[in-house]
Amino acid sequence: MADAAQFKKAADIVLYDESRIYVVPSAPGKRYPADTKVTDLLLKLYESAAKGEDFTEKLNVIRKRYSEIIDGLGLDLSLDEEFETIERVMKEDPQRDYAASRGEYLNGRIMAACLSFEFIDPFEVIFFNEEGNLNTYKTEKVLSARLKKCGHAVIPGFYGQGKDGRIKTFSRGGSDVTGSIVAGAARVDIYENWTDVSGFLVADPRIVNDPVAIHTITYRELRELSYMGASVLHEDAIFPVRSKGIPINIRNTNKPSEEGTWIVESTAKKPKYTITGVAGRKGYCAVLITKAMMNSEVGFGRKVLQAFEENGVSFEHMPSGIDTMTVVVHESDFMDNEQRIVSAIHRMASPDSVEIETDLSLIAVVGRGMKSMRGTAARIFSALAHARVNIRMIDQGSSELNIIVGVENKDFETAIRAIYKIFVDTQI
């Protein structure tokens, strides 16, 4: 959706299949590597407006982007009124979420005109509660009723109405979430998510050269991989469709003939490889708490976690032994509070010692095929040993859906490549 050519591709995809009745566009992205996304331009405009600076030039740059799209599509459409409103709001009452949302809003106006579809403003049908989370009940009720009244519609992504009556946005990439909300409210058969890649890949292509694509992945597998950094789809986009059994199909706008990746609740199809994917993140630290006989002390775990809670730090993983308990947290969240947390642990739980290990990366090896295959963990450890990577932590969920290993940050890429090689390259 970055320029008129991409708009035309998207419109052709929609019109090719008459069953595609609801369209959720995102904002214009980069036209070339050094380009700037429209949302980022809008946020820079907001920063100037919030400081009382003249933002006319920044607004004109954005106006030009949209004019080029409209002219390239040959549409008889003017956004002058919309830009006048944006200028007025940013002068009188600059709001960050309002500014950030205008990229999707304006793209929605253009797409609706291009397709001759009805335009539905998410501000009127998607609602957030006082905590800033989606008000699922109200949204589904209002949105379902609105969708039933129209045959085809364009609903911009990324934003809705906050409890205070102002525009409220999802986190970046939130158009995926809006698409899922629309799909769930309309009880559609399929939620197609068109992007610039042909679905999910088994590993990050920036780390592994030309990784194979995933044909079918379950919601649970996707949740694990998205959480650990696989970012083709916003991690919250699965919830509105998951409970209704609606599959998600990730497709490539530039290669519409490719089937892409299917995200489903469950499947009888056996995976081609033992693992579905491998993903990870850097920047963790581990807090190792040691106390003799802690396993027989009622409430010990609660006391330790309370020390983190009171300092506003959430934990990621918590492997434990008989006399040891490890709490893995984001290093960026922990560093400013480390001594307060350590002091609180000593005060509340009276451990024998508390040790902190930093420079930790977590890697999740995920796959529904793992529980029916013997020796999966052994193959992971063998691959890492062969690659001369030292394992600093191991954690496996009870579902046998994933195994998480901790390695030093410097070994992160090497570990990803080693795991991919032993499970995928050796089976191709």
N, C-alpha and C positions, 0 to 999 in steps of 0.2 A: 504493500500500500504506500510505498515511498514516492511514487510518481505516476503519471498517467498510464504508462505502459503496464505497470503492476496492477493498477486499477482495472485496466481492460482485461487482463488475465483473470482477475478475481471475478469480474462481472461475467465473463464467458463461462467460467466454472459454474457459477450459480445458475445461469440461464440454460446451461447444457442439460441439467436434470431438473424437471419441474417439481420434483419432490423436495427440493431445497427451498424452503419457504421463509426461513428466518435467517438474517445475516447480521453478524456481530463484528463490525470492523474495529481495528486498532488505529492508532495514530500513525502518520507517516514516519517511517524509519530512515535509515541512512540510504542515500542513493549511490554512494561510493564510500570506500573505507574512511576517508578523511572528513566525511560529511557529519552533520549534527542532527540527531533525532529532533523532531518537532517538539516532543514533550520536554526535552532539555532546553530548547529555545524558549519555550513558554515559562519554564522555571527560572530562567535567567531574567526574563521579562518581569516576573513576579518579584524577584530580588531587587530589581531597580525600582519597581513601583513601591515596594515596602519601605525603601529608603527615601522616597519622595523624589527620586531622580526622573529625568525625562526618558521615557521608554519608547518614544515614537519610532526611532530607527529599528529597534528590536521588533516592534510590532509590524513594521513594514516588511522586514525580512520574512516573517511568518506569513503575512498576507501574500507576498510574492510566491511563496511555495504553493499555496492553495490556488492562486490564479494560474500558475503553470499547469497544475493538474486539471483544472476546469477547462482551460484552453486546449490542452492536449486531448481531452475527451470530446471536445466540440459541444459542450453543454451550454444551454441558455440558462445560466444560473448565476446569481449574484450573492456574495456573502458579505456585502457591505454592511447590512443591518447587524449581522452577527458580530462583525469586527467593531462596529460602533458600540455595541453592548459590552464587549470585552474591554474596550478602552475606558468606557465609563466606570465599569465595576473596578477596574484596576486603579483608577484615579480616586474613586470615592471610598472603596473598602477592599483593598487588595487581599485576596485569599489564596493561599498556596494550592489547596485542592481544586479550587475553581480554575485557576490557571492551568494546572496539570491536566485537567479533564477536557480542556477545549480542543486538544488534538483529535481525540476520538469523536467529540461532538461534531466538529467541522467535517471530518472524514465521513461521518454518518450522514450528514446532509448531502454531501456529494454522491455517496453511494446510493442513497435513496433516489436521488434525481437520475442517476445513471441507469438504475434498474426499473424505475417507475414503481417503486415499492413505497408503502407507507412508512413514515419516520416516527419512531417512538422514542421519546427522551427518557433515558433511564432514571432521571431525577423524579419522574412521575410514577415509576413502577418498581424501583429497587430501593430498599430501605435498610438503614443501619440502626442499631440500638444505642443506648447511652454509653455502652462500653466500646463503641466503635466497631462492633462485629455485625455481620449480616443478620437482619431480622428475617429469618427464614419464613416464618408463618405469614407475616404481613406481605412480604415480597411475593411469595408464591400465590397468595390469594389475589392480590391486585394484578400481578403480571399475567396470571392464567386468564383472568376475566378479560383483560385488555387484548391478549393474543387471540382469544376466541372471536373477537369482533373484526379481525382483519385476516385477509387471506395470505398476504405476504408483507413482511415488515423488515426494516433495518433498525436495529437497536445498538447504539454505540456501546463499546465496552468500557471497563475500568472504573466507572463511578455510579453513584446513586445519591440518595438524599439522607443526610445525617439527622440525628434526633433533634438537632437545633435548627432544622429547616434549611441548612446550607448544604452545598455539594460536598460529598465525602467520597474519597477514592479508595480503591483497594491498593495493595502494594504493587510495585511495578510488575508488569506482565499480567495485570488483573483482567485484561480483556478475555483471557482464557476462562476466568472464573465467571464473568458475565455470560459467556457462551454456554457454560455448563448450567447456569441458573435458568437461562432461557430454555435450554433443552429439557431440563427437569420440569419446569412449569408447564411447558407445552406437551409433555409426555411423548416426545418424538421417538422414532425408531433408532436413530443414530445421531450422535453429535460429532460432526466433522470439524476438525481443527486444522485449518490450512496455514502452513508456515513456510519457511524457506529450506527445510530439510525433509528428507523422505522418512520421517518417523524417528523412533529411538534407535540408538546404536548401542552395542554391547558395552562399549567403552568410549571415553572421551577422545574424539579424533585429534585433539591437540596433544594428546599423550601417546595414543596408539595409532599407527599409520593405517589408514583405510579400514577401520573396524567394521565388522559385519552388522547388518541391521537386525532388529528384533521384529519378528512377524506378529507374535501375540504375547501380550504381557497382562497379568492380572492387576487389579487395583492395588492389592497388597504389595506386590512386587514393585509397582510403580511408586507407591508411597515410600518404600524403603530407599529406592534409588534417587527419587526427587529430593528427599530429605538430605541425602549425602552428596548432592551437588548436580545430579543430572537435571538439566534445566530446559528441556524442550517444551515442557508444559508446566504451568504454575502448579505448585504442589497442592493448593486448595481447590483446584478445578475438578477433582474427582468426586468431592462430597455431594454436590447437588444431583449428580446422575447415578452415583453408586447405589443409593438406596432404592432407586427405581429400575435398576438393571439395564440402564441405557449404556451401550458400548460407545467408546470414543475412538475415532479413527483419525490418526495423525497423518496428514497428507502434505505433499510438496506442491505449492502453487506453481513452481517453475517446471515441475514434472508431473502433471495431473494424471497421467496414465499409470503411474506407480501406485501400488496398493497401500504402501505405508505400513504403519504399525497399528494393530488393534489392541485397545485397552478394554478388558472385559472383567466381569465379576468372577467368573470361573470358566474353565475350559477343559474339554476332554483331550484336546490336542497335546501330544507329547512334545516338549521342547526339543529343538534340534541339538542343543548343547546342555550339559549338566547345569550350567549357570545361565541365568537370563541376562545379567549384567553385572558390571563391577564399577563402583564409583566411590569417591571419597573427598575429604576436605582436610586442609591443613589448619593449624592454629588452635590446637587443643592443649590442655594440660591435665594431669592426673594428680589427685590428692589422695595419698595412701594413708589410711588410718589403721593403726595397729593396736590391738588390745587383747591380752590373754583372756580366753573364755568369753569373748564378746557374743558368741553364738548362743550362750545361755542367759544373756542379759536382756530381759524384756524391755523393748523401747529404745535400744541402742541406735538402730538405724534411723528412727524418727528424730532422735536428738541431733544426730550428725546432719541430717538433711535440713533440720530447722535452722542450723547455723547458716546454711546457704540461703534459705528462704528469707531470713530476716535481713540479709544483705542484698536481696534482689537478684540473686544468681540462680538460674535453673541448671539442672544437671542433664547431661546427655546420656551417659551410660553408668552402670554401677555394678561391675563384676566384684565378687566377694569370695573369701575363703573362710576357714574356721576362725582364724584370729585376725583376719585382714578384711578391709573394705576399701574399695577404690571408687572415688567419685570423679568422673570425667566431665569437664566443663570447657566452655569456650575461653580461651586464654584472654581474649579482649574484654570479656565480662568479669573475669576473675582477678586480673592483675591489680586493679585499683582497690580491690577489697580484700586482698589475700590475707593480710595480717589480722584484720577484724574477723574474718571467717575462721582462721586458725585459732585465734583466741577464743572465739565462741565455741568451737568444737571442744577445746580443752575444758572450758567452763561447764558445758552442758553434758559432755559424754565421758570426760576424764580418761582419754586414751593413753596408752603407753607412749605413743609417738605419732607425729603427723609429718609426712614427707611430701614434698611437691616436686613433680617432674614436668618439665615443659618441653617445647619443641616436638610436639606429638601430632601425627596425622592419623586420621581414622579412615579405614577402607572397608566398605561393605561389599561382600560377595553375596549376591542375591540370586535365588532361583528356586522355583517350585519343584524342579527335578532333583534337587539336592537330597531331599529326605528319602528318596527311593534309590539312591546311588551310594554304595559303600565307598568309604575312603576319601570323601570329598575334602574333609579337613586335612587329611594327610597329604593330599595333592597340593593344597594351598601352602602348607608348611614346607613341603619339598621344593616347590617352585621358588619360594622366598629364600630358602637356604641356598639353593643353587645360584640365585642372583645375589647372594651375600648380603641379604637384608635381614637385620635383626628384628624379631618380633618383640615388642614391648608390652603388648596387651592383647588378650583374646576374649571375645564375648560372643556367645551364641544364644539366640532367642529360643524359647521353648517350642516355637512353631517349626523349627528347622528350616525356615525360609531364608535365613541369612546368617552369615558368620562375619563378625567384625574383628579386624585386627588393627592394632596400633603400631605404627612404625615411626622412625624419626622423620622429620620434615624433608631432610635431604634425600631420603630413600623413597619418597612418595611416588614419583613417576616410575622409578625402576620397579617398584612393587606392583603397580597397576599393570605394567607391560608384562611382568613375569606371570601374573595370574591369568591375564588374557591369553598369553601364549600357551600355557599348559591346558587350558580348558577349551580354547577355540582353535588356535593355529594347529594344534596336534590332531584335531578332528576334521579339519577341512580336507 
